[in-house]
Amino acid sequence: YSPRTHTASLPREPLGKMLPSSNALSLIAAFGASVLLAQIFFSAPPQLRSAAAPGPHVSMRAQTPVTPGCPGVQKRVVSLETTQFPIRRASSGSSPFRSSRTRVVPGGRARQLLKPRATVVEEAVVSKDTALCIPLDLLNNNDVEYVGGKSASLGEMISGLASADVPVPGGFSTTAHAYRQFLAQDGLDEEINALLDDPEIYTDVTKLQATGKYIREKILTMPFSPELEASILENWERVSEGNPNAAFAVRSSATAEDLPDASFAGQQETYLNVRGREELFAKIKEVFASLFTDRAISYRHDRDFDHNKVALAATIQQMVRSETGSSGVMFSLDTETGFRDVVFVTSAWGLGETVVGGTVNPDEFYVFKPTLEQGKKAVVGRNLGSKMVKMVYAKGGGSEIVETDERERTQWSVTDDEVLELSKMATAIEKHYGFPVDVEWAKDGDTGKLYIVQARPETVASRKKANVKEEFKLKERGSSLVEGRAVGARIGAGTVRILSDASQMAEFKEGEVLVADMTDPDWEPIMKKAAAIVTNRGGRTCHAAIIARELGIPAVVGTADATDKLKDGDEVTVVCSEGDTGVVYAGQLDYERKVEDLTDLPDIPVKLMLNLANPSRAFEYGQLPNAGIGLARLEFVINNVIGIHPRALLGFDKLPQDLRNTILEKTKGYPDPVSFYVDKIAEGVGTLAASVYPRRIIVRLSDFKSNEYKSLLGGPLFEPDEENPMIGFRGAGRYTDESFRECFELELLAMKKVREEMGLTNVELMIPFVRTLEMAQEVNDVLESNGLKRGDNGLKVQMMAELPSNVFLADEFLDYFDGFSIGSNDLTQLTLGLDRDSGLVAKHFDERNPAVKKALAHIIQTAKARGKYVGICGQGPSDFPDFAQWLVEQGIDSLSLNPDSVVPT
């Protein structure tokens, strides 16, 4: 015994065989063993005693010959160690031994760990090259060749992320060696290789289907070897702790999946709610067979993976009771644009296969990582999914899909706090691995606890070229046929082909538009031939979306009725380049594709900012070279996302019943209509602010004119009729009027939420149409009374300089504001006395008019003399490069341009 190593050498024979049967001698031996254990414990370093007590699990190793019938297992010299990872296994010793526990350690050692009263235990040394099954907590990312990507990743998270509060259900994995040994029986592996060497199966879908079916049937009828069956049972009994009704997920884990350069999304099968030994054996075989589905064979061939070099393991993982809770998928970046600073979380009721498979339109959330790390409530965007169905346990085992009830459809399937917790897990996993990840999660409905059940590299958005901007633009319009969620930011056109299931794949022709209720991996051999994909069901993380991104083709998912509204043979154009909403237009329309190289852009003596108000394009345009957002028009969010007049929400109880019903439908998922208004403004601004953080974003508070407010739902009940609304009830004058002030205060409540709760302090405010100095004072008073005082927490308030009075009293107005943002559109029309909406005088509208330029020069010079910010956010600099050059010569701080003008400028 050595106090330094806490190791003792024992006889070569197991101790039990050396003890006489005498009770007295047995007692003496037991007493001696107790003394030995006590000596070891009290002579150990304090931290080791602390880790071991109470009830340390002790490991001893006895050196003996290789155990017959157990390939790869040897017995070695006994040592005594403590461990914090006890795993039960039946003892192989004689009757004096109690049941023991086993642990396979890095380097291939499997340690049997005694319960506290045990006296001796053996350790088995297991080589991962020849082991048949290995517990998940003994694996890491270096073990992909032994157990495949999924099992290795789960093991890595269990062992490497426990301290980061990333809980992962335990289990075990069969090995690549077990798979190869299984296929080697009766020469099946050689037969499979010969069949897959036939080049015709990769061009003839019918022959591919026949070959795949034959191979799968051969695998399903092949028996397991006694050794593999025994190893599976031993691990199953350990993890299930003797509960024959314990539920498991049996997943595929291929040695060529979940790699940073290949997703293999859904290529092999997953089986849920697997119970009992016979069903476990059957599902493991089905997992093995799934390596030879038509889509898996085709996918490997298309990506030049050698079939013979890809092996499959089965991941057997304890089930989370999410059938009574919720589950979903999350990515540590935005899947559409590759924007790295958000976590994209999807969620639906029940088991997660509905989200992965696209049978449900899930709830969606965006969480901003930088302020999440600061402890802020960083949910910057959310979208309530329809969630029409959910997957639950079936009574006889397995799973089934059932309809959700009205409550489930109109409520979020996960809370904001849970979304934040999940996002912290995704961020921890991403940091641990060092690259963006695609993560599946589940919430236990009984305990409410969240678990990570899979994680793999994200392989599409993260591989986009950072310095290359690709843009598709529609050059003409047709009639809109169907709409859904846009995937891919591209445009595709072709002839519609509607397929009801994968058995019809032979009918599909190259360049057609694939239209289906939904897709799964069986469809992949033809998806690569499609000009575009359109589905009734699915969200942005469903199978169709993932594969469309990977193939670089546009997809519109979750349309609900595409298979009804579109007909075989229709000529259509699928447009996914205009934001979150994808549209299928009638006819093959003309469009253009533009690619710009953003490397080596010249340095210029002015800051270029963006005119950007559409939150659905923020993460895309935010990656352009920019100094922030110089104009974010709040009315865009109110008009396009909310669509309801704020006074209709404040006076909801007094509205006509039919109008109340319409508003309730639009605001479902939110506590009340007013909360919907505030939260949707906050989410829209939060998304815009996140896209350029920590650079500034100047948010112009609502500047609707009365005729524009009247077009909102409920607007005619509250808005006046004005002869000339362009110069009527708008801007600062509306904000401070008693008839509208309460509505304005809802906007301020949203701004306060963005800055304080979300932590996006890069948000600045802009006040439009400030006619007088008195208005300037009044609006500042309203801001301050609503907790938005200039200077507090770094808040800056700019004024939109767009009226002749702003020019004449420029210096005086700067006493009330931190700077000017020039609105050249209104300034031009009011300086020249013309209506910019009138076609009769449109030819006279020009920001380059000498009178306008003189006004602009005075505003710029005044701001510079006061040391305050001055920028311009009108249309002029985007349209006229010479005008932009003149503004730079005047010393303007920034030009705020439309996104498509930034690189040319």
C-alpha positions, 0 to 999 in steps of 0.5 A: 500500500502506498499513501501517495497512490492509494494502491495495494497489491493483492494475490493473483487469485480472487480473495474469495477463493482463498478464504476458508469456509469457517465463519470465524476466519471469514469474520477475521478477514472481513475485519482485516479488510475493514481496517485496511479500508479505514487506513486508506481513507484516513491517510488519503488527502483531505480533498479525497476523503471529502470527495469519497465521503459518505460512502465512497465507491471503491475500485479494485483491480485484480490481475488474471488472464483474459476472461473467456468469451468476453472479447477485449476484456482483461483483469488487472492489478487491484487498486483502490480509487474513489469515483463520482460516477458509479454505474451498476453491474453484476459482480463476476466474483464468488458469493462473498462479493456484493453487486458491483459497478463498472466504469470504462475510463479514457484509454479503454479501462472499464472499472467495476465499482463496489457498493460501500460495504463491498470488500473486493472488486475486479476491473475490466480493461476494455479496448474501444476498438473491440468493445461492443457497448460503451456507457455514454458518460465515458465517451467524448468527441474523440470517439466518433470513429468508435461510436459515431457522431451522436453518441460521441457528442452526447458523451462529450456533453455529459462529461464536459458540460455538467459544470455548465448546467447542461443536463443530458439524459444518460444511456449507452451506445453500441459501437462501430465494431459491433456493427461491423461484426454484425454485418460480417456474419454470413458475408453480408457486408461484402454483398452490400458493398457489391450492390452499392458499387452499381452506378445505375442505382444513383440515376434510377430511383426505382432501382435505388429503392429496390436495392435499399429495400433488399439490404434492409430486409437482410439486416432485419432478419440477421440475428445478433451474436450472443456476445452483442446481445449479452452486452446490450442487455447488461447495459440496458439493465444498468441504465434502466435500474431493473425497471423493465418498463423504462422508456428509451430513445434509440437513435442512429449515430453514424461515423460520418454524421454530425460533422462540421461539414456534413449534416446528414439531417435525418438520414438514419432513424430514431425510435422513441418510447422503446420498452423491454428487451425484445423491442430494444433488440428490434429497434437497434436492428432497424437503426442498423438497417436505416444506414441503407435507406434510399435517402441515406445511400443517395446522400452519401454518394452525392457527397463522396462518402465511401459506403464501406467506410461509414459505420453505424452505432445505436445510441440508447438514451433515457427518455425525457417525459416531454410527451406531457411537456414540450420539446424542439430544436435550437441553433446557436445562430440565425439559420437564414443569414448566419448571424452569429449573435443570436440563439434561434429556439423552436418549440412545440408540445410533446415529443420533438420529432414533430418539429424535426420532421416538419409535421408542426409549425412551432413557436419560434424565439430569438435570443440575443447572446451579448445581453443574455450573458449580461443577465438581461431578458434577451428575447428579442423576437418571437412568433406563435406557431399553430402547433396543430398536432403533437407526438405522444407515447402510444399505449402499446409502445412507440409514439403517435401523433394526436391533435392539440386542443385550442388552449395548446394552439393559442399558448406558448409551449415554453416560457420566456424564462425557459427560452433564456435557460435553453439559450444559455445551454446552447451558448455553453455548448457552442463555446465548448465545441468552438463552432455553431451548433444545432441542438435538440432539447426536451422539457420533462412535463412531470418535473418541468426540467429542461434537458439537451438530448442531441447536439451537432455542428450547424453545417449550412449557415455557419459556412456562408462566405462572410465577405460575399453578399448574394441578393435576389430581386424580383423584377416583376410581380404576378398574382400571389397564390400561397404564402408561408415561411421563407427559407433560403433568401433566394428565388426559383421558378418552374413547373409545379409537381405535387407529390403525396408521398415518396413512392411517386418520386419517379414522376419528378423531373429536374427543375420542377417545383416540388409541392407536398404536404411535408417532406422527410429524408425519403424525399432527398433523392429528388429534392436536389433536382427541384427548382424550389420546394413548397410544403403545407406544414413545417417551420424554419427548422423542419426537414424541408427547410434544412435540406433546402438551405443545404442545397441552396434552393428556396423553400416556402414552408408552413403554407397550410394549403399549397397542395390545394391551391396549386395544381400540377403543371402550374408555372410559378415563381417561388420568392424567399428573398423579401423577408420572413414571408415567402410567396408563390407567384403565378407565372415564371417571373423575371428576377435578377441575382447579384453577387457583391464582394465586400472585401477590400472596400475603401476607407471613406471620410464619413460613416455609412449607416442603414435605413432599416425598419423591417425586422425580418431583414435585420440580421441579413442587412446588419452584416453589411459594412455599416456604422449602425442604423440611422433611421428605423421607422417605428411605423413599419413595425406598427403597420406590418407586424401589429396592424391595429390602431393603439386606441382600439387596444386601449379601448378594447372593451368598448369596441364592436364585438366583431372587431374585438374577435378580430383583435383577439385572433391577432393578439393570441398568445399575449396576456392582453391586447395592450401587452401585444402592442408593447411587446411587438414594438419591443421585439421589432426594435430589439431585433433591429438593435441586435443586428448592429449592436453595439453600434447605434440605432436611431429609432424614429418614433411613430410618424403616421399621418391621420390617413395612414393611422386610419388604415389600421384595424379600428383606425376609422373609429379614432382618426379625423378627416384632414384635407392635407394630412402631410402637414396635419396631425403628426409627429411631436404635436400628436405625441403631446396631444391629450387624445393621443398621449396615452398611445405614445406612452405605449411606444415609450414603454416598449423603448424602455423595455428594449433598453432596460430589460433586453439591455440594448442600450445602443437604442437612441430615440428620434422625434419627428416633426417638431414645429416649435421650441415649446413642442420640443420642451413638451415632448422631453417632459413626456419622455422624462415622465415615462422613465426616458430622460435624456442622459440617463443610462446613456440615452440620446434623443435626436430631432429630425430636422425637416421643417423650415423652423428647424433650420431657422432655429437650429441652434435653439433646438439643439438645447433640447436634443443631442443632435439632428437627423436630417429628413431631406424628403420633408425638408425639400417639399416644405422648402420648395412648397410642393406635395411630394405625393403629387405626380403633377409637381413631382418633377420639381422635387430635388434635394439638390435644389440650391435652396435645400442645400443652403438649408442643409449646410446651415443645419450641418454647420450649426450642429458641428459648432455645438459639437453635436451629432448630425446625419441625414436619413432621407432618400437623396444620398441613396439616389444621387452619389453627387449629393452624397459627395456634397454632404461629405464635403459639408462635414456631415457625420453620417449618411444613412442609406438604403441597404442596396445603396451601401456598397455602391456608395 
